[in-house]
Amino acid sequence: MKLLLCRRCQDVFKLQTTQRECGCGGTWGRYDADGLNAVYDDEFGVPIGFHNGSLATAVKNQPLEGRGLRFDAFVISKECPTMRKAKG
């Protein structure tokens, strides 16, 4: 799963095939129709990834109280073949 963090307003949002933007309008992004490749505005945007399997396991094992399981998340590199920066 790919998300974008806006360095200006600190919003984090999930990418979809329709273009989305953060609360302050500082960044935007969307998946291409293939659901794997994406485009984003990198002026304030930082792409983030969740390891889908570890997130699903953490959600499945959500405790009634206390801390839940950790899952893998990572900042996607500046040069990534599936995340291209918008031109313009």
C-alpha positions in Angstrom: 0.0 0.0 0.0 1.3 3.4 -0.9 0.6 6.6 1.0 1.8 10.2 0.8 3.0 12.3 3.7 2.8 16.1 3.3 5.8 17.8 4.9 3.9 21.0 5.2 0.7 20.0 7.0 1.7 16.4 8.1 -1.3 14.8 6.6 -0.9 11.2 5.5 -3.3 9.8 2.9 -3.7 6.6 0.9 -3.3 6.7 -2.9 -6.2 5.7 -5.1 -6.8 5.7 -8.8 -8.5 9.1 -8.4 -6.3 12.0 -7.5 -6.2 12.9 -3.8 -4.5 15.7 -2.0 -3.6 16.6 1.6 -5.5 19.1 3.7 -3.4 22.1 2.8 -3.2 21.3 -0.9 0.6 21.1 -0.7 0.8 17.6 -2.3 -1.3 15.2 -4.3 -1.0 11.8 -5.8 -2.8 8.9 -7.5 -2.3 5.4 -8.7 -2.2 4.7 -12.4 -4.9 2.4 -13.7 -2.7 -0.6 -13.1 -2.9 -0.1 -9.3 0.9 -0.4 -8.9 2.5 2.6 -10.4 1.8 6.1 -9.1 2.5 9.7 -9.7 2.8 12.4 -7.0 3.9 16.0 -6.4 7.2 15.9 -4.6 7.4 19.5 -3.6 6.1 18.6 -0.1 5.1 14.9 -0.7 7.0 12.0 0.7 5.9 8.5 -0.4 5.4 5.9 2.3 4.8 2.2 1.9 3.2 -0.4 4.2 4.0 -4.0 3.9 0.5 -5.3 3.2 1.0 -8.7 4.8 2.3 -7.4 8.1 -0.5 -4.8 8.2 -3.1 -7.5 7.6 -1.7 -9.6 10.4 -1.6 -6.7 12.8 -5.3 -5.8 12.0 -6.4 -9.5 12.3 -4.8 -9.7 15.7 -6.0 -6.4 17.1 -6.2 -6.7 20.9 -9.1 -5.6 23.0 -6.8 -3.3 24.9 -3.2 -2.3 25.2 -0.8 -2.0 22.3 -1.4 -3.9 19.1 1.2 -5.6 16.9 3.7 -3.6 15.0 3.8 -3.8 11.2 6.3 -2.8 8.6 6.2 0.7 7.1 9.0 2.4 5.2 9.8 5.6 3.4 9.9 4.9 -0.4 13.2 6.0 -2.0 13.4 9.2 -4.0 14.2 7.2 -7.1 11.6 4.4 -7.3 10.4 2.8 -10.5 6.8 2.6 -9.3 6.6 6.2 -7.9 7.2 8.9 -10.4 7.4 12.6 -9.7 4.9 14.9 -11.4 6.5 17.2 -14.0 5.6 20.9 -13.9 
